[in-house]
Amino acid sequence: MRRRVAVLLLAAGCQPTPTTTPAPAVAPATVSRDVELPDAQLVLAQAVEAAGGAAAHEALHSYYLESRMDLPQQGLRGDTKLWWKDGKFHLEVVMQGVGPSSIWYDGTAVVAEDPFSGRRTLAGKEARQARWATSISLAHDWAEYFATARTIARHEQDGRSFLDVVLAADDGSELLLRFDATTHLLASQRFSQVSPMGELPVEIVVLEYRPLGALQHAVRTKTITSVVTADNEVIKFEPNVDIDDAQFALPTAPAAPASDPPPSPAPPRAPAKRPG
């Protein structure tokens, strides 16, 4: 959900440090690509069922969410608020030392505003990514944003088995979802965050699940990029709340900059001295 949308803010507002990306704390995974793999549609359906079932997902028409991001190596904290209703959304992120950022989607256009790029309308890959980032479950909603899904590998790591599913869009965008083969819940995801500064590889690892309304959902995650690592925690989730559509109204265009003031008159020149 909101943790994906906040990645750009993290990357833009934080400079890399020698210890930003921690060394792996687990044994390397054993990858099996030649074994028979389950169909991606089955893997995704099992994930939906494990998280509460298709009916519970389809019964969710709106939600309000608050979460917190901690950047321990930078000593920073960010607070996030997200209003979502039938696909429309309004996200607010206030990052200590950076300032407020927002993204709006009113069902027709995605507009973002942050201290680095100002206010702009998103398009193409970036707009689509902003929309799927607020999905409560891409295992359930994937076909709305992606064209194909395929299972590409099985991993064995630390006594656990994982299945990798790649979602691909017609524009070439891809999202890798890694599911626990036993619980069927999402374990991690990888994608490239699109931004005006280019694309930034991102990994989000799920640390804890708890019930959010009728759904099991990740409430603690770790976001890892080449420039920053952030711990994310959901602190409030209110499903099917009344949200006024005014919450999703796109901001008005910023005022045109004032014209440059006329140049100040040049000071009077001192009279030239006559030769004595």
N, C-alpha and C positions, 0 to 999 in steps of 0.2 A: 504494500500500500504506500503510505506517505513516505516511507524511508527511501524508496527509489527516487521520488521527486526531489528529495532534499540533497541528493548526491551532488548535483551541480553546485549548489551553495557551498557544500563542504570543500569541493575541489577548488573553487574560486577564492574562497576566503582563507584557506590555510596553505602555508608553504610546506614543502616536504622537509622531513627531518630524517637523520640517519636511522632512526628506529621506528619510522612510521609503519612499515609493513613488518609485522612480527614473523619470526621463523616458524615454520609449521611445528605444532606441538604433537602431531600424531604421525603414525607410520605412513609411508607412501601407499597409495591405493594400488591394488592389483586390478588391472582393467581387462575384461573379457569381451572382445568384440566378435569372436567367431562363434560363440554359443548362440543358440536360438533365443531371440529376444521377444518379449511380449509386445503386442501391438500398442502403439502410443495411446490410441483411444481407450484401451483397457486400462493402462496405467493412470491416465487422467481421470477416468471414471472411478477407479478405486480410490484415488486421492480425494475426490469430491465426497464419496461415501464415508471415508474415514474422518472427514472434517465436519460431518453432520448430515450429509445427504443432499441430493439435488433439490428436494422440496424446501429444505431449510434455506438453501442459497437463493432459490427463486422467490422465497417469501420476504427477503430483505430488499426493501425499496428505498431505504434511506439510512444514514447513520451519521453520528457526530463522534469524532475521535480526537483525543489529545494524547500526545506522546512526547518523550524527552530524548534528546540526543546528548551524549557525553563524549567529548574528545579528550581523553585523559592525557595524551601526550602534549596537547596544546593547552590544557587547562581551560577549555571552553565548554559551554553548554548551550543547547538550542531547544526551544519549545515550539511544538507544532500543533496546529489546530486544523482539522479537516471536516468540512461539511460535504456530504455526498448524497445525491438524490437521483435515482434512475439514470445514472451515468453522468449527470452534471455535477460539478464540484467547485469548491473554493478552498484552496490550501493557503494557510498562513504559516510562515516560519520566522521566528525571531531568534537570531543567532547572536550570542554575546560577543561584542566587539566587532560585529559585522553589520547588524541592523536588520530591519524587516524585509521579507520577500513574500510575494504572493503569486499564485497561479489561479486563473479562473477558466472555467469551461461552461458556457451557457447552452450547450447542445449544438452550437454552430461554429464557434471559433474558440481557440485557446489563446489567452493573453497572459503574459508573464511580466512581472516587475521585480527587479532586484537592484541592489546598490551598484552592481558591476556593469550591467547591460542596459539599465533603465527599463522603460516600458516598451514591449514589442509584442507583435502577434506571431505565434509559432506556426510553422507549416511543415508539411512532409513528415519525415521520420520523427522529428522532435515533437511535433504536435501529437502524433499517434502514441509515442512513448509516454508523454505526459498523461494521456487518457488511460492507457492500460496500467499505469503506475498506481492508480487509485482503486483498481479492482480488488475486491475483498478476496477473490480466489481466481487466479488465472487458469487453474485446472478446470474450473467451471466455465469461465468466460472467454477462453482462449480463441475460439472461432470468431469472436467479434473483432479481434485485432490482428489475427494471424491467418495465413492461408493453409499451412500444412503443419502437421505434428508427426515426428518420427522418433522412435526409440533408437539410440545410437550405441549404447554400451551398458554393461553391468559392471559395477565396482565392488570389490571386497576390501574392506578397510576396518581394522580394529574389531574384527568379529562381526561386523555389520555388512549387509548387502544393500547396494544402491542401484537405481536405474536412472539413466540420463535420457531425458526427452528434450529434443530441440524443436521449438516453435519458430517458424519462418514466415515472414511477411513477403508480399509481392515486391516490395521495394528493396529486398535484400536484408532487412533487419532480422536478427536472430536472438532468441532468448533460450538459454539452457536451464532447464528445471531438473534438479536432482531429487529423487524421491527415495525414502527409506522403503526397501522392498518388503519389510515385515509389517511396519505400521501403516505404510502407504502414504504417510504425511510428507509434505515438502521438507527437505533437509537443507537445501541451499539453492541459489540461482546465480547465474552469471550473464552479464550483458554489457554492451558498450553504451554508456550514457552519452547522448547527443547534446551538444551545446555549441554556442558561437565560437568557443575556443577549440573545437574539434571533438573527437570521441575519446572517452575515458573508460578503460576496462574496470568493471565493478563486480565484486562478489559479495553476496549477502548470505550469511550463515545463520540458520535458526538455532537458538539456544534453548527456548522454552515455549511450550504450548499451554494455553489455558482456554476455557470456554469464553467466547465473546457472544453473548446472547445464546442462540441455538447452535453456534458454530464453534469448532475447535480452530483456533488461529494462533499464529506466531505472535507472542507478546514481548519476547526479548530476542533481539537479533544483533549481529555484528556486521557492520558494513566495512569492507576492505577495498581500498583503492591504492594506487601507487603514491598518492600524496597524503592520505589521511586514513585513519581507522576510527570508526565511531561505534559506540554502544547505543542501541536504541531500545526503548521500553514504552509500551502502551500503558498509560495511566488512567485513561477513561475511555469507555466505549458505550454509546447509547444507540441501540438499533431501532429502526423504524420510528424515528422522532419526526415531529412536524418541523419542516424547514421551509421558510418563505423563499419563493423563487428569486426574490430580490437579492438573496445572498449570492446568487450566481451571476448577477448582472455584471457585464463587462465594464471596467472603469472607463470614464470619459477620457477623450483624448487630452493629453497634457496641453497646457496653455502654450501658445506660440511664444518663443523667446522674444523678449523686448528688443527693439532695434537698438543698435549701438548708439550711445549718446554722441551728440556732435562734438567734434574735437574742441578742446579748450582754446580760446584765442591765444595767439602767441604773445608773450610779454613784449612791451615796447622796447625797441632797441635803443641803447644809449647813443646819443649823437657822437659821430666820429670826432676825434680831437683834431683840431687844425695844427699843422706843423708850426712850431713857434719860431 
